[in-house]
Amino acid sequence: AINMLRERRADVRIVLTVSPIRYAKYGFHGSAVSKATLLLAAEQVAEQTENCVYFPAYEIVCDELRDYRFYAPDMLHPSQQAVDYIWERFADTFFSNETKAFLSEWQPIKAALNHRPFNPDSTEHRAFLEKTHQKLAALKARYPEMEI
Protein backbone atom coordinates (compact mmCIF):
# COMPACT_ATOMS: atom_id res chain seq x y z
CA ALA A 1 0.00 0.00 0.00
CA ILE A 2 2.83 2.40 0.83
CA ASN A 3 4.52 1.68 -2.49
CA MET A 4 1.25 2.32 -4.34
CA LEU A 5 0.82 5.64 -2.55
CA ARG A 6 4.39 6.63 -3.36
CA GLU A 7 3.89 5.78 -7.02
CA ARG A 8 1.10 8.35 -7.13
CA ARG A 9 2.85 10.91 -4.97
CA ALA A 10 6.50 10.44 -4.01
CA ASP A 11 6.44 13.00 -1.17
CA VAL A 12 3.48 11.44 0.68
CA ARG A 13 3.75 11.22 4.45
CA ILE A 14 2.33 8.05 5.97
CA VAL A 15 0.61 7.94 9.36
CA LEU A 16 -0.01 4.52 10.85
CA THR A 17 -2.29 3.85 13.79
CA VAL A 18 -4.05 1.00 15.54
CA SER A 19 -7.79 1.18 15.99
CA PRO A 20 -8.89 1.77 19.58
CA ILE A 21 -11.94 -0.45 19.07
CA ARG A 22 -11.78 -3.70 21.01
CA TYR A 23 -12.75 -6.83 19.09
CA ALA A 24 -15.20 -8.78 21.22
CA LYS A 25 -15.49 -11.58 18.67
CA TYR A 26 -11.88 -12.56 19.44
CA GLY A 27 -12.52 -12.37 23.18
CA PHE A 28 -10.70 -9.75 25.19
CA HIS A 29 -7.47 -11.74 25.39
CA GLY A 30 -7.58 -12.41 21.65
CA SER A 31 -8.23 -8.74 21.02
CA ALA A 32 -5.22 -7.79 23.17
CA VAL A 33 -3.00 -10.25 21.28
CA SER A 34 -4.25 -8.88 17.96
CA LYS A 35 -3.57 -5.30 19.08
CA ALA A 36 -0.08 -6.24 20.27
CA THR A 37 0.68 -7.79 16.88
CA LEU A 38 -0.58 -4.69 15.07
CA LEU A 39 1.40 -2.40 17.39
CA LEU A 40 4.62 -4.32 16.73
CA ALA A 41 3.99 -4.32 12.97
CA ALA A 42 3.23 -0.58 12.91
CA GLU A 43 6.37 0.19 14.91
CA GLN A 44 8.51 -1.89 12.57
CA VAL A 45 7.04 -0.33 9.42
CA ALA A 46 7.38 3.20 10.83
CA GLU A 47 11.01 2.59 11.78
CA GLN A 48 11.90 1.14 8.37
CA THR A 49 9.95 3.55 6.16
CA GLU A 50 10.92 7.09 5.31
CA ASN A 51 8.29 9.75 6.09
CA CYS A 52 6.24 7.22 8.04
CA VAL A 53 5.18 7.75 11.65
CA TYR A 54 2.89 6.14 14.19
CA PHE A 55 -0.03 7.99 15.80
CA PRO A 56 -1.09 6.48 19.15
CA ALA A 57 -4.90 6.44 18.89
CA TYR A 58 -5.07 3.07 20.64
CA GLU A 59 -2.82 4.24 23.46
CA ILE A 60 -4.76 7.48 23.91
CA VAL A 61 -7.95 5.52 24.51
CA CYS A 62 -6.31 2.90 26.73
CA ASP A 63 -4.11 5.23 28.76
CA GLU A 64 -5.63 8.72 28.71
CA LEU A 65 -9.32 7.93 28.19
CA ARG A 66 -9.52 4.70 30.13
CA ASP A 67 -12.63 5.71 32.07
CA TYR A 68 -15.76 3.97 30.77
CA ARG A 69 -17.50 7.29 30.13
CA PHE A 70 -15.27 7.47 27.05
CA TYR A 71 -16.89 4.34 25.63
CA ALA A 72 -20.13 3.96 23.72
CA PRO A 73 -22.91 1.95 25.38
CA ASP A 74 -21.57 -1.26 23.77
CA MET A 75 -18.40 -0.78 25.87
CA LEU A 76 -16.29 -1.58 22.79
CA HIS A 77 -16.33 1.59 20.69
CA PRO A 78 -15.04 4.99 21.77
CA SER A 79 -17.73 7.55 22.60
CA GLN A 80 -18.13 10.66 20.46
CA GLN A 81 -16.26 12.60 23.16
CA ALA A 82 -13.31 10.19 22.82
CA VAL A 83 -13.38 10.41 19.01
CA ASP A 84 -13.37 14.21 19.20
CA TYR A 85 -10.42 14.13 21.64
CA ILE A 86 -8.42 11.78 19.40
CA TRP A 87 -9.21 13.98 16.38
CA GLU A 88 -7.97 17.06 18.26
CA ARG A 89 -4.74 15.31 19.18
CA PHE A 90 -4.30 14.14 15.58
CA ALA A 91 -4.92 17.63 14.19
CA ASP A 92 -2.56 19.23 16.72
CA THR A 93 0.14 16.74 15.76
CA PHE A 94 -0.13 16.75 11.98
CA PHE A 95 -2.05 19.74 10.65
CA SER A 96 -0.51 23.05 9.68
CA ASN A 97 -2.08 26.31 10.80
CA GLU A 98 -3.39 26.74 7.24
CA THR A 99 -5.08 23.34 7.37
CA LYS A 100 -6.63 24.14 10.75
CA ALA A 101 -7.90 27.48 9.38
CA PHE A 102 -9.42 25.73 6.37
CA LEU A 103 -11.15 23.15 8.58
CA SER A 104 -12.56 25.81 10.88
CA GLU A 105 -14.19 27.40 7.81
CA TRP A 106 -15.20 24.12 6.15
CA GLN A 107 -16.81 22.37 9.13
CA PRO A 108 -19.77 24.78 9.55
CA ILE A 109 -20.38 24.72 5.80
CA LYS A 110 -20.32 20.93 5.79
CA ALA A 111 -22.74 20.85 8.74
CA ALA A 112 -25.05 23.27 6.92
CA LEU A 113 -24.95 21.16 3.75
CA ASN A 114 -25.85 18.07 5.81
CA HIS A 115 -28.70 19.84 7.60
CA ARG A 116 -32.10 18.19 7.19
CA PRO A 117 -34.83 20.83 7.11
CA PHE A 118 -38.33 20.41 8.48
CA ASN A 119 -39.69 22.14 5.40
CA PRO A 120 -37.32 21.87 2.42
CA ASP A 121 -39.65 23.94 0.22
CA SER A 122 -39.77 26.94 2.55
CA THR A 123 -38.41 30.34 1.63
CA GLU A 124 -36.23 30.29 4.73
CA HIS A 125 -34.62 27.01 3.75
CA ARG A 126 -33.97 28.19 0.20
CA ALA A 127 -32.31 31.34 1.60
CA PHE A 128 -30.28 29.18 4.00
CA LEU A 129 -29.09 26.99 1.09
CA GLU A 130 -28.24 30.02 -1.03
CA LYS A 131 -26.18 31.54 1.78
CA THR A 132 -24.45 28.19 2.38
CA HIS A 133 -23.59 27.82 -1.32
CA GLN A 134 -22.20 31.37 -1.34
CA LYS A 135 -19.95 30.48 1.60
CA LEU A 136 -18.88 27.31 -0.20
CA ALA A 137 -18.05 29.25 -3.37
CA ALA A 138 -16.00 31.74 -1.35
CA LEU A 139 -14.12 28.90 0.35
CA LYS A 140 -13.43 27.24 -3.02
CA ALA A 141 -12.09 30.56 -4.32
CA ARG A 142 -9.69 30.86 -1.39
CA TYR A 143 -8.56 27.23 -1.67
CA PRO A 144 -8.74 26.38 -5.40
CA GLU A 145 -6.48 23.34 -4.98
CA MET A 146 -8.89 21.69 -2.57
CA GLU A 147 -11.53 19.29 -3.81
CA ILE A 148 -14.58 20.42 -1.85
C-alpha positions in Angstrom: 0.0 0.0 0.0 2.8 2.4 0.8 4.5 1.7 -2.5 1.2 2.3 -4.3 0.8 5.6 -2.6 4.4 6.6 -3.4 3.9 5.8 -7.0 1.1 8.3 -7.1 2.9 10.9 -5.0 6.5 10.4 -4.0 6.4 13.0 -1.2 3.5 11.4 0.7 3.8 11.2 4.4 2.3 8.0 6.0 0.6 7.9 9.4 0.0 4.5 10.9 -2.3 3.9 13.8 -4.0 1.0 15.5 -7.8 1.2 16.0 -8.9 1.8 19.6 -11.9 -0.4 19.1 -11.8 -3.7 21.0 -12.7 -6.8 19.1 -15.2 -8.8 21.2 -15.5 -11.6 18.7 -11.9 -12.6 19.4 -12.5 -12.4 23.2 -10.7 -9.7 25.2 -7.5 -11.7 25.4 -7.6 -12.4 21.6 -8.2 -8.7 21.0 -5.2 -7.8 23.2 -3.0 -10.3 21.3 -4.3 -8.9 18.0 -3.6 -5.3 19.1 -0.1 -6.2 20.3 0.7 -7.8 16.9 -0.6 -4.7 15.1 1.4 -2.4 17.4 4.6 -4.3 16.7 4.0 -4.3 13.0 3.2 -0.6 12.9 6.4 0.2 14.9 8.5 -1.9 12.6 7.0 -0.3 9.4 7.4 3.2 10.8 11.0 2.6 11.8 11.9 1.1 8.4 9.9 3.5 6.2 10.9 7.1 5.3 8.3 9.7 6.1 6.2 7.2 8.0 5.2 7.8 11.7 2.9 6.1 14.2 0.0 8.0 15.8 -1.1 6.5 19.1 -4.9 6.4 18.9 -5.1 3.1 20.6 -2.8 4.2 23.5 -4.8 7.5 23.9 -8.0 5.5 24.5 -6.3 2.9 26.7 -4.1 5.2 28.8 -5.6 8.7 28.7 -9.3 7.9 28.2 -9.5 4.7 30.1 -12.6 5.7 32.1 -15.8 4.0 30.8 -17.5 7.3 30.1 -15.3 7.5 27.0 -16.9 4.3 25.6 -20.1 4.0 23.7 -22.9 1.9 25.4 -21.6 -1.3 23.8 -18.4 -0.8 25.9 -16.3 -1.6 22.8 -16.3 1.6 20.7 -15.0 5.0 21.8 -17.7 7.6 22.6 -18.1 10.7 20.5 -16.3 12.6 23.2 -13.3 10.2 22.8 -13.4 10.4 19.0 -13.4 14.2 19.2 -10.4 14.1 21.6 -8.4 11.8 19.4 -9.2 14.0 16.4 -8.0 17.1 18.3 -4.7 15.3 19.2 -4.3 14.1 15.6 -4.9 17.6 14.2 -2.6 19.2 16.7 0.1 16.7 15.8 -0.1 16.7 12.0 -2.1 19.7 10.6 -0.5 23.1 9.7 -2.1 26.3 10.8 -3.4 26.7 7.2 -5.1 23.3 7.4 -6.6 24.1 10.7 -7.9 27.5 9.4 -9.4 25.7 6.4 -11.1 23.1 8.6 -12.6 25.8 10.9 -14.2 27.4 7.8 -15.2 24.1 6.1 -16.8 22.4 9.1 -19.8 24.8 9.6 -20.4 24.7 5.8 -20.3 20.9 5.8 -22.7 20.9 8.7 -25.0 23.3 6.9 -25.0 21.2 3.7 -25.9 18.1 5.8 -28.7 19.8 7.6 -32.1 18.2 7.2 -34.8 20.8 7.1 -38.3 20.4 8.5 -39.7 22.1 5.4 -37.3 21.9 2.4 -39.6 23.9 0.2 -39.8 26.9 2.6 -38.4 30.3 1.6 -36.2 30.3 4.7 -34.6 27.0 3.7 -34.0 28.2 0.2 -32.3 31.3 1.6 -30.3 29.2 4.0 -29.1 27.0 1.1 -28.2 30.0 -1.0 -26.2 31.5 1.8 -24.4 28.2 2.4 -23.6 27.8 -1.3 -22.2 31.4 -1.3 -20.0 30.5 1.6 -18.9 27.3 -0.2 -18.0 29.3 -3.4 -16.0 31.7 -1.3 -14.1 28.9 0.3 -13.4 27.2 -3.0 -12.1 30.6 -4.3 -9.7 30.9 -1.4 -8.6 27.2 -1.7 -8.7 26.4 -5.4 -6.5 23.3 -5.0 -8.9 21.7 -2.6 -11.5 19.3 -3.8 -14.6 20.4 -1.9 
